[in-house]
């Protein structure tokens, strides 16, 4: 699509400059401190490119589900709470079953990382929802039924995560695809607005990033990674997939578009 060509084409010069400044090596995987500047520069361009498309009369942010009123903040908070609550339930069950334990001494680290992780989660969640459940899904719906569009957009969403990291991302692909599908359900359930989907996405990113950064969880090895997640990634395990699936069921049953 023209959007992705313009988006990536506009970003490549910035990426080249960043690669030189960060002294990136092609044969080595990206470190988090190297990945973040590249990701931020790419994602900051997306709304600007979409604004340009809107200026040319090729769509609007409202068409993509991003509405300019206060109701989106209520939906955002609802989605965020639902996302965090789901993961709290997952890890509570794992504690109870003896699959992992909480590093209580690391809880003191949370206040210092709370603000930056919250900002990153809201930023990443907002941009990815605007692109994949907003622009891309809306464009695909012009040619396909909603669920065909959902399947295609979710597949693209999952596969593009491989750009940043392959070894740890590959086992998460089915979970990422399912996550994309559930986020489509969130948009449909929210009267085609992005508030709940944005909140859900941000809530999941926030919870996982907080756990990983503060190293709050240690797995006991009592069960296979098939259950807890390969490479300590919940979406690469059965419990994480069930969490996402359960969230989708809740959205489908209890939230209906008006």
Secondary structure, DSSP 8 states (H G I E B T S, - for coil): -HHHHHHHHHHHHHHHHHHHHHT--TTS---HHHHHHHHHHHHHHHHHHHHHHHHTTS--TTTTT--SSTHHHHHHHHHHHHHHHHHHHHHHHHHHHTSEEE-GGGGGGHHHHHHHHHHHHHHHHHHHIIIIIIIIHHHHHTTS-HHHHHHHHHHHHHHHGGGT-SHHHHTTHHHHHHHHHHHHHHHHHTTT-SHHHHHHHHHHHHHHHHHHHHT-EEE--SS-HHHH-GGG-GGGSHHHHHHHHHHHHHHHHH----
